């Protein structure tokens, strides 16, 4: 079955995690989607694409992306190959303040896929590293918070789910609980929920 762990990472958290991945698991960090079939490591861990893949080269020495006709790009087959998906946290603005969206590490481990046991063991090592090095997020969206992201939250930043929520009253109330406004503050601003980066 598919398994995932959620987290909040700022760039320095992400860089430390991906360095650990590459140093301990013979892993290449690559973009899941691309305009070419050939798989090459990302140029910089500081500027990730929307979804990265962690490719354990010892488990799958040769790998290439498959063509997806609509909308027209190449994608790694994360269902059938021993590849983990890494979706970084995203930066956004919520109510005029910085916000951080939830990221995740995900893998498919269904027995019918015939993936090697080492693949699931690698996922276990990575999730243990996150649990041992991050704090558990007690807020509604759960997951774990990296050291830099943990400093971001008390300074007034918002922690969002893994998507940019719509500006409904329910979401405004729910996310507003993270940093309740003072009595002299203006009302909630419904116009500043713009995703950036």
Buried (B, 14 or more C-beta within 10 A) or exposed (E): EEBBBBBBBBBEBBBBBBEBBBEEBEBBBBBBBBEEEEBEEBEEBEEBEEBBBBBBEEBBEEBEBEEEEEEEBBBBEBEEBBBBBBBBBBBBBBBEBBBBBBBBBBBBBEEEEEBEEEBBEBBEEBBEBBEEBBBEBEBEBEBBBBBBBBEBBEEEBBBBBBEBBEBEEEBBEBBBEBBEEEEEEEEBEEEBBEBEE
